[in-house]
């Protein structure tokens, strides 16, 4: 397999899972009481995107904020239901030009992946400059509402993000992939149906989709093939609890399905 160099830029977090059993309601308020049994922590957001790229054998550098963002999910192990999510999001410092220059010198990337959760690390101007100062493929997953057209920039957003876009700031259909949840993904007027699987948790599935899309596009330079491959990868992710990144076994099974 070819090995690629990719710079990942975006907001990262720690996904924290507090697991326990819920067997009673609190006498103080009619809310469930979670008896904690274990805690797990995993890299999330841009960190999860990078881990999925690494799983495919990609050389990566992650540029992200220094301030810690934590998303804590409280999960009942008997039902699998998430009872609550607690977000701790400080004010985040913006990306520095020196960071990007050093990363470019160190890695000579085949592509840039921007995983922008709009927490403050990248603003609209930063996004525009990142995309316009790089002439190899740029893949952008963003919650921002103003997009733009540049031939080497590919936008991957979900249906809600698409509905929230400012409609006079849209890229061409050939540069825009919209994930549709259980309905698959759309691109350039085509719908790509997903595999039918038992969905356990959609958390992080978009990160897995993006990583697989990037790897397969760099390999084939064919967006249709890349989306079909990304759909298969996301179908694996949603069958696992929490933000999931692919394993070696998962990737072997993906290539067997091609």
C-alpha positions in Angstrom: 0.0 0.0 0.0 1.2 3.5 -0.8 2.1 5.6 2.2 0.9 9.2 2.3 1.7 12.3 4.3 -1.2 14.3 5.7 -1.4 17.3 7.9 -4.6 17.3 10.1 -5.7 20.7 11.3 -8.6 21.3 13.7 -10.1 21.3 17.1 -9.4 18.2 19.2 -11.0 17.0 22.4 -10.9 14.1 24.9 -14.0 11.9 24.7 -14.6 10.7 28.2 -17.1 7.9 28.9 -18.4 7.2 32.4 -20.1 3.8 32.3 -22.3 2.5 35.0 -25.6 0.8 35.9 -28.9 2.6 36.4 -31.3 0.7 38.6 -33.1 3.5 40.6 -34.2 7.1 40.5 -32.8 9.8 42.8 -35.0 10.6 45.8 -34.1 14.3 45.4 -35.4 14.6 41.8 -36.9 12.1 39.3 -33.6 11.5 37.5 -31.7 8.2 37.1 -28.8 7.5 39.4 -25.7 6.1 37.6 -23.6 3.7 39.7 -20.2 4.1 38.1 -18.3 1.0 37.0 -15.5 2.3 34.8 -14.2 5.3 32.9 -12.7 5.4 29.4 -11.0 8.2 27.6 -10.3 8.5 23.8 -9.1 11.2 21.5 -12.0 12.9 19.8 -12.8 15.4 17.0 -9.6 16.1 15.0 -7.8 13.6 17.2 -10.1 10.8 16.1 -9.7 11.8 12.5 -6.0 11.6 12.9 -6.2 8.1 14.6 -8.3 6.8 11.7 -5.7 8.1 9.2 -2.9 6.5 11.1 -4.9 3.2 11.1 -4.6 3.3 7.3 -0.8 3.7 7.6 -0.8 7.5 6.8 2.0 9.6 8.2 0.3 12.5 10.1 1.0 15.7 11.9 -1.8 17.1 14.0 -2.1 20.8 14.5 -4.6 21.7 17.2 -5.3 23.9 20.2 -3.4 23.6 23.5 -6.4 24.2 25.7 -8.2 21.0 26.8 -11.7 20.3 25.5 -13.5 17.5 27.2 -16.8 15.8 26.3 -18.0 13.5 29.1 -20.8 11.0 28.3 -22.6 9.1 31.0 -23.7 5.8 29.7 -26.0 3.1 31.2 -24.4 -0.2 30.4 -27.6 -2.2 30.8 -29.5 -0.3 28.1 -26.5 1.3 26.2 -28.3 4.6 26.5 -26.4 7.8 27.0 -28.0 9.6 29.9 -26.2 12.9 29.6 -23.2 14.7 28.0 -21.2 17.3 29.8 -19.0 19.6 27.6 -16.1 21.5 29.0 -15.0 24.0 26.3 -12.6 26.8 27.2 -11.7 29.8 25.0 -9.5 28.3 22.3 -6.4 30.0 20.9 -6.2 30.3 17.1 -3.8 28.5 14.8 -0.4 30.2 14.4 1.2 30.6 11.0 4.5 29.3 12.4 2.9 26.0 13.3 1.7 25.4 9.8 5.0 26.4 8.2 6.9 24.0 10.5 4.5 21.2 9.7 4.8 21.8 6.0 8.6 21.8 6.2 8.6 18.6 8.3 6.1 16.5 6.3 5.7 17.8 2.7 2.1 16.7 2.8 0.2 14.9 0.0 -3.0 16.4 1.4 -4.4 18.6 4.2 -7.3 17.5 6.2 -9.2 20.2 8.1 -11.4 18.8 10.9 -13.1 22.1 12.0 -15.6 21.8 14.9 -15.7 25.6 15.0 -14.4 25.9 18.6 -12.1 28.7 17.8 -8.8 27.2 16.5 -9.7 28.1 12.9 -11.8 31.1 11.9 -13.3 31.9 8.5 -10.2 33.8 7.4 -7.9 31.0 8.5 -10.0 28.5 6.6 -9.8 30.5 3.4 -6.1 31.0 3.6 -5.4 27.4 4.5 -7.3 26.3 1.4 -5.9 28.9 -1.0 -2.3 28.5 -0.1 -2.1 24.8 -0.8 -2.5 23.3 -4.3 -2.7 19.6 -3.5 -6.0 18.1 -2.2 -7.6 19.7 0.8 -10.5 17.9 2.6 -12.6 20.0 4.9 -15.1 18.9 7.5 -16.5 22.0 9.0 -19.4 23.5 10.9 -19.0 26.9 9.4 -21.8 28.3 7.3 -19.8 30.0 4.5 -18.1 27.7 2.1 -16.4 28.5 -1.2 -15.2 27.0 -4.5 -11.6 26.0 -5.1 -11.0 23.1 -7.4 -8.6 21.1 -5.1 -10.8 21.6 -2.0 -13.4 18.9 -1.1 -16.0 19.6 1.5 -17.5 16.9 3.6 -20.4 18.0 5.8 -23.5 16.3 7.2 -27.2 17.0 6.3 -27.8 19.4 9.2 -24.7 21.4 8.4 -25.7 21.5 4.7 -29.2 22.8 5.7 -27.6 25.6 7.8 -25.3 26.8 5.0 -25.5 30.3 3.6 -26.8 29.4 0.2 -24.8 32.0 -1.8 -21.6 30.6 -0.4 -21.6 27.1 -1.9 -18.9 25.1 -3.7 -19.6 23.2 -6.9 -21.5 19.9 -6.5 -18.4 18.0 -7.6 -16.5 19.4 -4.6 -19.3 18.8 -2.0 -20.0 15.5 -0.2 -23.0 15.5 2.2 -23.4 12.6 4.5 -27.0 11.6 5.1 -26.8 9.2 8.1 -28.6 6.0 7.4 -29.4 7.2 3.9 -25.7 7.2 2.9 -24.0 10.2 1.2 -24.7 12.5 -1.8 -22.2 13.9 -4.2 -22.5 15.5 -7.6 -26.2 14.6 -7.9 -25.7 11.0 -6.9 -26.7 9.1 -3.8 -24.4 6.5 -2.4 -26.4 3.9 -0.3 -24.7 2.6 2.8 -24.4 -0.9 4.0 -27.2 -2.1 6.2 -25.8 -2.6 9.7 -27.0 -2.5 13.3 -26.2 1.0 14.5 -24.9 1.2 18.0 -23.4 4.7 18.1 -22.9 7.3 15.4 -20.4 9.3 17.5 -17.2 9.8 15.4 -18.6 8.1 12.3 -18.0 11.2 10.3 -14.3 11.2 11.3 -14.0 7.7 10.1 -15.8 8.5 6.8 -13.5 11.5 6.2 -10.3 9.5 6.9 -11.3 6.7 4.6 -12.4 9.2 1.9 -9.0 10.9 2.0 -7.0 7.7 1.8 -9.0 6.2 -1.0 -9.1 9.4 -3.0 -5.3 9.8 -2.8 -4.9 6.2 -3.9 -7.4 6.3 -6.8 -8.1 10.0 -7.6 -11.7 8.9 -8.1 -14.2 10.5 -5.8 -17.0 8.0 -6.5 -14.8 5.1 -5.5 -13.6 7.1 -2.4 -17.1 7.7 -1.2 -18.1 4.1 -1.6 -15.1 3.1 0.4 -15.8 5.7 3.0 -19.4 4.5 3.4 -18.1 1.0 4.2 -15.6 2.4 6.7 -18.3 4.4 8.5 -20.6 1.3 8.6 -17.9 -0.4 10.7 -17.6 2.6 13.0 -21.3 2.9 13.9 -21.4 -0.7 15.1 -19.1 0.2 18.0 -19.8 2.4 21.1 -18.3 5.8 21.3 -15.8 7.6 19.1 -14.2 4.6 17.3 -11.1 4.4 15.1 -10.5 1.5 12.8 -8.3 -1.4 13.7 -6.0 -3.4 11.4 -8.6 -6.1 11.3 -11.3 -3.6 10.2 -9.1 -2.3 7.4 -8.3 -5.8 6.2 -12.0 -6.5 6.1 -12.6 -3.3 4.1 -10.1 -4.3 1.4 -11.7 -7.8 1.2 -15.0 -6.1 0.4 -13.7 -4.1 -2.5 
